[in-house]
Amino acid sequence: MPIVIHAALWGLLAASGLVLGAVLAWVLRPPTRVVAGVLAFGCGLLISAVAFELVAEGFHQGGSVPLIAGALLGSLLYTGANALVTRQGGRHHRRSHGQTPAGEQSGLVLVVGVMLDGVPESLVLGIGLLVGGGVSMAFVVAVFLSNLAEGLTGAANLRAAGYGRRFTLGIWVLVALALAVSAGVGAALPETVPLPAMAFINAIAAGALLTMIADTMIPEAVHGVHGGTGLLVVIGMLCAFFISHGLG
């Protein structure tokens, strides 16, 4: 199987959490604490995956300079893009308690916010296949659960903004397909790219992901879970670590 198709399928699997979350939001309408708990657990998974799969690997591939430069650039890029989305009314695109501005524009901004969160994750999956020839299951699980929480909260927000079930599920399917394409794009980079350059690209994604976790995921989880957020984050981090490294 061509590596681009392979990466796209893994990206689609991870992004399918969006669609599953949207279905659960319409069928079960889980309470805020449950959604926020999934989000907090996903934070821990992502933090562990970024630290051990991206940062450590990037340092091994390219040393400190590409790692530092890429991570800072990724953080700045995410911060700037997130500020633009926020200015257009997308501040609550991940809000677990369903608060969202009304109107057609707000729904589109929610989708843009989901893409902003998901593209770095998907690129990492594709680049990981290109460089290492395999996929980190810890990272796939982390992205899936992050998308599951995103699908739950995003679908609730779209419903609150007046969108119907068919539109909500359809838009999440399209976003999942777009994220699968992003994973394929990550795997389509030339194999001749020097390792320091690849480390730089990975570090950009790592910086963007860590900034997204700190700026959006953890605050929303704290809002919904309150005192239990830290424990769930730690449990998620430990689970991701042992998925990658075994129990020893």
C-alpha positions in Angstrom: 0.0 0.0 0.0 1.4 3.5 -0.9 2.6 5.3 2.2 0.3 8.3 1.4 -2.8 6.1 1.4 -1.6 4.3 4.5 -1.1 7.7 6.3 -4.5 9.0 5.1 -6.2 5.9 6.5 -4.6 6.3 9.9 -5.5 10.0 9.8 -9.1 9.0 9.0 -9.2 6.6 11.9 -7.9 9.3 14.3 -10.3 11.9 12.8 -13.3 9.5 13.0 -13.5 10.5 16.7 -15.1 13.7 15.4 -18.0 11.8 13.7 -18.4 9.4 16.6 -18.5 12.4 19.0 -21.1 14.1 17.0 -23.3 11.0 16.9 -23.0 10.6 20.7 -23.8 14.2 21.2 -27.1 13.9 19.3 -28.1 10.4 20.6 -26.9 10.4 24.2 -26.3 14.1 25.0 -23.7 13.3 27.7 -23.3 15.6 30.6 -20.7 18.3 30.6 -18.6 16.5 33.2 -18.3 13.5 31.0 -17.3 15.5 28.0 -14.8 17.5 29.9 -13.4 14.4 31.5 -12.7 12.9 28.1 -11.1 16.1 27.1 -8.8 16.1 30.2 -7.8 12.5 29.6 -7.0 13.4 26.0 -4.8 16.3 27.2 -2.7 13.8 29.2 -2.4 11.5 26.2 -1.4 14.3 23.9 1.1 15.8 26.3 2.8 12.4 26.6 2.7 11.8 22.9 4.1 15.2 22.0 6.9 14.9 24.6 8.1 11.4 23.9 7.1 11.0 20.2 7.8 14.4 18.8 10.1 16.4 21.1 12.5 13.6 22.0 12.5 12.1 18.5 13.1 15.6 17.0 16.0 16.2 19.3 17.5 12.8 18.3 17.1 13.6 14.6 18.2 17.2 14.4 19.6 18.4 17.7 18.5 21.4 19.8 18.5 24.2 17.2 15.8 22.8 14.8 13.8 21.6 17.9 13.8 25.0 19.6 13.2 27.1 16.5 10.4 24.8 15.2 8.6 24.6 18.5 8.6 28.4 19.0 7.5 28.9 15.4 4.7 26.4 15.8 3.5 28.0 19.0 3.5 31.5 17.4 1.7 30.2 14.3 -1.0 28.6 16.3 -1.4 31.6 18.6 -1.8 33.9 15.6 -4.3 31.7 13.8 -6.3 31.1 17.0 -6.4 34.8 17.6 -7.9 35.3 14.1 -10.6 32.6 14.8 -11.3 34.1 18.2 -11.8 37.5 16.7 -14.4 36.1 14.3 -16.4 34.6 17.1 -14.8 31.2 17.5 -13.6 31.5 21.0 -15.9 28.7 22.2 -15.4 26.3 19.4 -14.3 23.6 21.9 -16.5 24.7 24.9 -17.8 21.7 26.7 -20.8 23.5 28.2 -22.3 24.3 24.9 -21.9 28.1 24.8 -21.7 29.5 21.3 -22.6 32.6 19.5 -25.7 32.2 17.3 -25.8 32.5 13.5 -24.4 31.0 10.4 -21.0 32.6 10.7 -20.5 31.2 14.1 -21.0 27.6 12.8 -18.5 28.1 10.1 -16.0 29.6 12.6 -16.5 26.5 14.8 -15.5 24.3 11.8 -12.4 26.5 11.1 -11.4 26.1 14.8 -11.7 22.3 14.6 -9.5 22.3 11.5 -7.0 24.6 13.2 -6.7 22.1 16.1 -6.7 19.0 13.9 -4.3 19.8 11.0 -1.1 19.7 13.1 -2.1 16.3 14.7 -2.8 14.8 11.3 0.4 16.1 9.7 2.3 14.5 12.6 0.7 11.1 11.8 1.8 11.3 8.2 5.3 12.6 8.9 5.8 9.8 11.5 5.0 7.2 8.8 7.4 8.9 6.4 10.3 9.1 8.8 9.9 6.0 11.0 7.9 3.7 8.9 5.3 3.2 11.6 2.5 4.8 13.6 2.6 5.5 17.3 -0.5 3.9 18.7 -0.3 6.2 21.7 -0.5 9.2 19.4 -3.4 7.8 17.4 -5.3 7.1 20.6 -4.6 10.6 21.9 -5.7 12.2 18.7 -8.8 10.0 18.5 -9.9 10.9 22.0 -9.1 14.6 21.5 -11.3 14.5 18.4 -14.0 12.6 20.2 -14.3 15.4 22.8 -14.1 17.9 19.9 -17.0 16.2 18.1 -19.1 16.1 21.3 -18.6 19.7 22.1 -18.7 21.0 18.6 -21.9 19.2 17.7 -23.5 20.5 20.9 -22.4 24.0 19.9 -23.7 23.7 16.4 -27.0 22.4 17.7 -27.2 25.3 20.0 -26.6 27.6 17.1 -29.6 26.1 15.3 -28.0 23.6 12.9 -29.7 20.3 12.2 -28.5 16.8 12.7 -27.8 16.1 9.1 -25.8 19.2 8.6 -23.8 18.6 11.7 -22.9 15.0 10.9 -22.2 15.9 7.3 -19.8 18.7 8.2 -17.9 16.5 10.7 -17.6 13.8 8.0 -16.1 16.4 5.6 -13.7 17.7 8.3 -12.6 14.1 9.1 -11.9 13.6 5.4 -9.9 16.8 5.2 -7.8 15.8 8.2 -7.2 12.4 6.5 -5.9 14.3 3.5 -3.6 16.3 5.9 -2.1 13.1 7.1 -1.5 12.0 3.6 0.2 15.3 2.8 2.5 14.8 5.8 3.5 11.4 4.3 4.0 12.9 0.8 7.0 15.0 1.8 10.1 14.1 -0.2 12.0 11.2 1.5 15.2 13.1 0.7 14.4 15.9 3.2 17.4 16.1 5.6 16.7 14.8 9.1 17.3 18.3 10.7 14.7 19.8 8.4 12.3 17.0 9.2 12.9 17.5 12.9 12.2 21.2 12.4 8.8 20.4 10.7 7.9 18.0 13.5 8.9 20.6 16.1 6.5 23.1 14.5 3.7 20.6 14.9 4.8 19.9 18.5 4.8 23.6 19.4 1.4 24.1 17.8 -0.1 21.1 19.7 1.3 22.1 23.1 0.0 25.6 22.7 -3.4 24.3 21.7 -3.4 22.0 24.7 -2.5 24.9 27.1 -4.7 27.5 25.5 -7.9 25.6 24.7 -8.0 22.0 25.9 -6.9 22.3 29.5 -9.0 25.5 30.3 -12.1 23.9 28.9 -11.5 20.7 30.8 -11.0 22.6 34.0 -14.3 24.4 33.4 -16.2 21.2 33.1 -14.4 18.8 35.5 -13.2 21.4 38.1 -11.0 19.6 40.7 -10.6 16.3 38.8 -8.8 17.7 35.7 -5.2 17.3 37.0 -5.8 13.6 37.9 -7.3 12.8 34.6 -4.5 14.5 32.7 -1.9 12.5 34.7 -3.8 9.2 34.1 -3.9 10.0 30.4 -0.2 10.8 30.3 0.7 7.6 32.1 -1.5 5.5 29.8 0.1 7.0 26.7 3.6 6.4 28.1 3.0 2.8 28.8 1.3 2.2 25.5 4.5 3.4 23.8 7.0 1.9 26.2 5.3 -1.1 27.8 4.9 -1.8 31.5 8.6 -2.7 31.9 
